Every structure is written in structure tokens, then in C-alpha cells.
Amino acid sequence: PVTAQASVVAPPVREPWRPGPPLLALVAGWVALFAWSGMVTQPLTFLVPTVMVALVMSLVGSGLRTLRLPAYVIAMVQALVGILGLNVVFAARESLLGLVPTQDSLREVFYVIGNGAATLNAYTAPVAVNPTHTRAFLMACGLLVLFSIDVLAFGVRRPPLVALPVLVTLSVPVSILNEALALPVFVGTALLFMRLLA
């Protein structure tokens, strides 16, 4: 008689959770965002919520990578976390239970971001008028920067490419504000970027 030999399938090996490198990349990008401080009179009103939402994005991404999911799936989930964060901060009243996005809440989010961009374009920096909307625009741009840093460094595993969004971020004071980049921001960002590449 022919006996079929049962094949033993080993369970998938999960990668160890290593949140350190993504958090380092997050801090590097966040320090670079301080270059935008001169655009508004109260920069911490967008810098603090930006890093809080980005922290959740980073931890979610690093946690999902332990499951060996495709990079595009992880990036999509992180993008949804970012949109959810913007929705909670700027459109909680229009959201279901103050958390779940609705059509009205998403419309409000896109409105305040667009109006914030128009306000920054219409007034000379540092802008003091329409603070909620300018904060929304700068927070959305900041989250986009931090999201791109995480995806480039750990999604496609090309840490040197992180220099692209970082350089764009640091170029804002020179191109828009017509002022030199603050030395502590430049030095801090450079040191953190080199540590990321090590």
C-alpha cells in the first residue's frame, strides 16, 4: 500500500517588533517641521497634534510590519490613521460619536485645509488670522511629510530616500519665508538623519 506522507507546514514566523527606528525617523521629521514655525504666530498648535497623530501612524505601521503584510497595505492603513486623526481634531462634531468619519466630517476636513492654504497664501508670515484653518493645513502637510518618511524608510526600505521629504521641509523657510533656516533645526535634523542611516 502507498502511504501518503503528511506535509508539515510550519507556522509563519513573525518579525520582532522594533518600534525604535520608526520612532527615530518620526523625531527626525518632526524636528524638521520646526522650520515651519515662522509661518504662524503659534506653531505649537500644529506641531503638537501633528506629532501625536504621527506617533500613532508610526506605531501602527511598525506593528503591522511584524505580520509581514505587503508594504502597500501597511501604507494604506497608516494613511487611514492620518485621515482619522485629522477628522478627530478638526471635525469631531460632524463625526459619528465624535470619532467615526462621515461625509459631512470629511467635507469639513477638506474645507478647513483648503481655507488654511488660502489664508497662508493671502497674508504675510507669521499669520495670526484664521488660526484653526491654518493649523489644519500645516498639520495635514506635516503628516504627509512624516508619512512619506516612514514609507520610504521602512515600507520600501530605502532610508537614504528620506532625505527628499526632509530637504523639501527644510527648504520652506528659504523659499517662502525668505529667512535663513534656524541652526538648531538644521543640526538636529542632520544628526537624527545620519543616525537613521547608521
C-alpha positions in Angstrom: 0.0 0.0 0.0 1.1 3.5 -0.8 1.2 5.7 2.2 0.9 9.4 1.8 3.4 11.3 3.8 1.8 14.3 5.5 3.5 17.5 4.9 4.0 19.7 8.0 3.5 23.3 7.3 5.5 25.5 9.7 3.6 28.5 11.1 4.7 31.8 9.7 7.5 33.4 11.6 6.6 36.9 12.9 9.3 39.5 12.8 10.1 41.0 16.2 8.5 44.4 16.9 11.2 47.1 16.6 9.5 50.5 17.1 12.8 52.2 17.7 13.9 53.0 14.1 10.4 54.3 13.1 10.2 56.5 16.2 13.7 57.8 15.3 12.5 58.7 11.8 9.4 60.3 13.3 11.5 62.5 15.6 13.8 63.5 12.7 10.9 64.5 10.5 9.2 66.4 13.4 12.3 68.3 14.2 12.5 69.3 10.5 8.9 70.6 10.8 10.1 73.2 13.2 11.4 75.0 10.2 7.8 76.0 9.5 7.4 77.7 12.9 7.7 81.2 11.3 4.6 80.7 9.2 2.2 81.2 12.0 2.2 83.0 15.3 1.6 79.9 17.4 3.5 77.0 15.8 3.0 74.5 18.6 -0.7 74.5 17.9 0.0 72.4 14.8 3.4 70.8 15.8 2.0 69.0 18.9 -1.1 67.4 17.3 0.9 66.5 14.3 3.4 64.5 16.3 0.7 62.9 18.3 -1.2 61.6 15.2 2.1 60.7 13.5 3.1 58.7 16.6 0.0 56.5 16.2 0.7 56.1 12.5 4.3 55.1 13.2 3.4 52.5 15.9 0.6 51.1 13.8 3.0 50.7 10.8 5.7 49.1 12.9 3.2 46.8 14.5 1.8 45.7 11.1 5.2 45.0 9.7 5.7 42.2 12.2 2.9 40.4 10.4 4.8 40.6 7.1 1.9 42.3 5.3 2.5 43.9 1.9 4.0 47.4 2.1 1.2 49.0 0.3 -1.4 47.5 2.7 0.5 49.0 5.7 0.8 52.4 4.0 -2.9 52.4 3.3 -3.7 51.7 6.9 -1.3 54.4 8.1 -2.9 56.9 5.7 -6.3 56.0 7.1 -5.0 56.6 10.6 -3.7 60.0 9.5 -7.1 60.9 7.9 -8.9 59.7 11.1 -6.6 61.9 13.2 -7.4 65.0 11.1 -11.0 64.1 11.3 -11.0 63.9 15.1 -9.1 67.1 15.5 -11.0 69.3 13.1 -14.4 67.7 12.5 -15.3 65.8 15.7 -18.7 67.5 15.9 -19.6 66.3 12.4 -18.3 62.7 13.1 -20.3 59.8 14.3 -19.8 59.5 18.0 -17.2 62.2 17.6 -14.8 59.7 16.1 -16.0 57.8 13.0 -15.7 59.9 9.8 -18.9 60.8 7.9 -19.4 62.5 4.6 -20.0 65.8 6.4 -16.9 65.5 8.6 -14.6 64.7 5.7 -16.1 67.6 3.8 -15.3 69.8 6.8 -11.7 68.5 7.0 -11.0 69.2 3.3 -12.7 72.7 3.7 -10.5 73.8 6.6 -7.4 72.5 5.0 -8.1 74.3 1.7 -9.1 77.5 3.5 -6.0 77.3 5.6 -3.8 77.1 2.5 -5.7 80.2 1.0 -5.1 82.1 4.3 -1.4 81.4 4.4 -1.2 82.5 0.7 -3.1 85.7 1.3 -1.2 87.0 4.4 2.4 87.7 5.3 4.0 85.3 7.7 3.7 84.9 10.6 0.0 84.6 10.0 -2.3 85.3 13.0 -5.7 85.2 11.4 -7.9 82.1 10.9 -5.7 80.0 13.2 -7.8 76.8 13.1 -7.7 76.6 9.4 -4.0 77.4 9.0 -3.3 74.8 11.7 -5.3 72.3 9.7 -3.3 73.0 6.5 0.1 72.8 8.3 -0.9 69.7 10.2 -2.0 67.9 7.0 1.3 68.9 5.3 3.3 67.8 8.3 1.5 64.4 8.4 2.2 63.9 4.7 5.9 64.6 5.3 6.1 62.2 8.3 4.1 59.6 6.4 6.4 59.7 3.4 9.4 59.4 5.7 8.0 56.3 7.3 7.0 54.7 4.0 10.4 55.4 2.3 12.5 54.3 5.2 10.5 51.2 6.3 7.9 50.5 3.6 10.2 50.4 0.6 13.3 50.0 2.8 15.2 52.9 1.3 16.3 55.1 4.2 18.5 57.3 2.1 15.4 58.5 0.2 14.2 60.1 3.4 16.5 63.0 2.5 13.9 64.0 -0.2 11.0 64.9 2.1 13.4 66.3 4.7 15.0 68.6 2.2 11.7 69.8 0.9 10.6 70.5 4.5 13.8 72.4 5.3 13.6 74.5 2.1 10.3 76.2 3.2 11.9 79.0 5.3 14.3 79.9 2.4 11.7 79.8 -0.4 8.6 81.1 1.3 9.6 82.9 4.5 12.7 84.4 2.9 14.7 83.8 6.0 17.6 81.5 7.0 17.0 78.1 8.4 17.4 78.0 12.2 20.7 76.4 13.1 19.3 74.1 15.9 16.7 72.7 13.5 19.3 72.1 10.8 21.8 70.5 13.1 19.2 68.4 15.0 17.6 67.1 11.7 21.0 66.3 10.2 22.2 64.4 13.3 18.9 62.4 13.5 19.0 61.6 9.8 22.6 60.3 10.0 21.6 58.2 13.0 18.8 56.8 10.9 21.2 55.7 8.2 23.6 54.1 10.6 
